[in-house]
């Protein structure tokens, strides 16, 4: 049974005439009659009684008409859904982002996308860089956004921006960051993110660049979010490497001060699985990000 046979059956049932139904369908009368005959023969059921020059539904035909009409309605709805998805009138865009990108850089981009495509629902999962890379590789999300490098051959990785890093402390710890050298960096009490996060990787890269090896690092607190680190540092727990995006308000308010020491900038990257289908919504979001990055 095909959708075309169902369309012919419904048209004939409504017109109660083979020739008129053929005209509505833009088919020949023979093709219309053949479609009905094929249905009746295939299922060994009589759908119409032939009464002179007109036809009338049998009891079986009347029962089948309701089902055929419902199937065609669902088919039309499915076609409209595909058309709406293609035109981004509907759909879902699943994103994942590491904390700095997801909490401070990405939200305004999501708002811009929703203004252009209000029918597309956007979901966002937050995790550290390793977790976001894993979700993207597993196909759990359409796109991932991270700070720091990711090494995964299954992912297409595109740079989308840069982040300014700085060493910050509470004003009560001004002496700890005024003149930093390798010895003071090694002796300082550090508040850090967990391993696997882009911010933790940035801390380790910075300390290595200043000659502080892993064995010398004095990490007194390891916390799972930027906000927790910022609060701990403001409370005087130690010093930290953080993004300017995260600490700019605290710097303006005087709750934190920055060390006069330039750190290497780090990149923000978009991740996409190389072999999975890229939805229209994901393509549109990527184009918007690319425009912002230029």
Secondary structure, DSSP 8 states (H G I E B T S, - for coil): --HHHHHHHHHHHHHT-HHHHHHHHT--HHHHHHHHHHHHHHHT---EEEETTEEEE-HHHHHHHHHHHHHHHHHHHHHHHHHHHHTTSSEEEEEEE-HHIIIIISHHHHHHHHHH-TTEEEEEEE--HHHHHHHHHTTSSSEEEEES----TTEEEEEEEEE-EEEEE-GGGHHHHSS--HHHHHHS-EEEE-TTSHHHHHHHHHHHHTT--GGG--EEEEESSHHHHHHHHHTTS-BEEEEHHHHHHHHHHTS-EE-S-----EEEEEEEESSS---HHHHHHHHHHHHHH-
